[in-house]
Structure formats: C-alpha cells, structure tokens
Amino acid sequence: QVQLVESGGGLVQPGGSLRLSCVVTRISSIPNTMGWYRQAPGKERELVARIIGYGDRNYGDFVKGRFTISRSDAKSTVYLQMSNLKPEDTAVYYCHTPLAGHNYWGQGTQVTVSS
C-alpha cells in the first residue's frame, strides 16, 4: 500500500518561508498526480497545489504566486515551497495522491504562521 510521509512543517513568522516534503514509499515509482491539501481548524480541507507529471501545475486561488510545487521522481519526493507566508496559511498540510481509484493521504504536517 502506498505510503506518504510529510515533513518540513513548523512555526514561522509572517513573511517567512518553509519547504514541505512528501516522500512516497511502498510503490515502485511515484504516481503521476501528486498534490498538497491543507485543513485549518473548523474549515474543510482544500487544495493547495497539484502537479501532474512535470508539466501541469494547479494552485488554489489563495496561493497567488507564493507557493511552488515540484517533484523529484528519482527521490520519490514532492515538494511545496512556500514563501511570504501569512497567518491565514496556518493549517495542517497533507500530501495526497489518487491512485487506482483510491485516495492516499499522509499523516499531515503542521504549519503555523505567527509572530
């Protein structure tokens, strides 16, 4: 069964940056479609960014050029580089892949933006 393991979350001041990583294991090759979602307390989970292969990228409207999703198939890893972070970006960030009719999620990594 596919396993997704996130890392890189933490506490950062407004305007700061973080890079999240998601390592994909228990599969021979990283899936073509990989994404990052987030969920803040009391809110629904929402799409942050999705990458399909190496070409197509989609971002949530709130990203506004601040985040970049990328991948390294050689390292079976997907990254989310986040810059100019705002307090409203505070949430648990989850790695996701849809594969063979199933949705696979990581355990999540907490991102807190606060002064």
Secondary structure, DSSP 8 states (H G I E B T S, - for coil): --EEEEE--EEE-TT--EEEEEEEESSSS--SEEEEEEE-TTS--EEEEEEETTTEEEE-TTTTTSEEEEEEGGGTEEEEEE-S--GGG-EEEEEEEEETTEEEE---EEEEE--
